[in-house]
C-alpha cells in the first residue's frame, strides 16, 4: 500500500486501506454489501488527519483557491447528463 501524502497519517491510512481491501475482496466482489460502513470510522480519521496536515502546511488554502477557480467546470462536468 502506498504512503499517505502526510507521513504523520501513514498509520491510520494503512489501517483504513487494510479495512477497505478486506471489505472489497470479501464482501463487495462476492455480491455482498455495497457500502463499506465498517471502514467509515477509519476513513473519517484519515480524512481528519490529512485535513490537519494540509492546513498546517498551508496547502488547504491552495486547494480552496483551485476549487473556486474551477467551480464553473465542476458544475458543467458534474451536473446532470443531457
N, C-alpha and C positions, 0 to 999 in steps of 0.2 A: 504494500500500500504506500501511497505517496505521502510525503510530509506536508504538513499544513503550511499555509502562507506565513503564519506566525509560529515560530518554533515553540513558544510557550503554550500553544494549543495542540501540539502533537499528540499528547496522551489522550485527550478527550476525542480528538479526531480518530485516532486508532480504535478507541472503544466504539465510536459510532460506526466506523467502517466495518468493523467485525460484526456488529449487530445487524447492520443493513445487509451485508453479504449473506449472513446466515438466514435472515428472513427471506431474502430474494431467492436463494437456492432451495431452501427447504419448504417454503410456503408459496410464494408468488409463482415461480416456474412450474409448480405442481398443481396450479389451478386453485390454490387456497386463497388466503387473504389478499385483497387488492390494495390494502393500506398498511404501511409499516408502523402502526401506532406504538408498538413495543419499543421502537427506536426513537420516538419523538422527543423524549426527555433528553437523550444524549445529543440529538441534533440541536435542540434548543441550547444546551450547554455549550456546544461547539460554536454555534452562531453567536452567542453572547461573548465568548472568549475572542472570537475573530473581530467582532464589533469593537470591543475594548482595545484590542491590539491596533486596529486600523485608526481608531480615534487617537490613541496615544502617539501614533506616528504622523498624524495629520492627514492621513490618506482618506479618511471619511469625507473631508471637505472636497477633495478632488472627485470622489465618486458622486457626491451630490451635484457638483457642477456638471459633470458628464451626463448625469441623468437629466438635469434641467436642459442642457444643450440639445439633448436627443428626445425630448418629450414628444415633439410632433411626430418623429419617426416611430416612436413606440406606439402612439395612438394609431397611426396608419398601419403599422405592421401587426399589431396585436389586436386590432379591432375585429369586428365580425367579418367573416368572409362573404364576398359578394357572389 
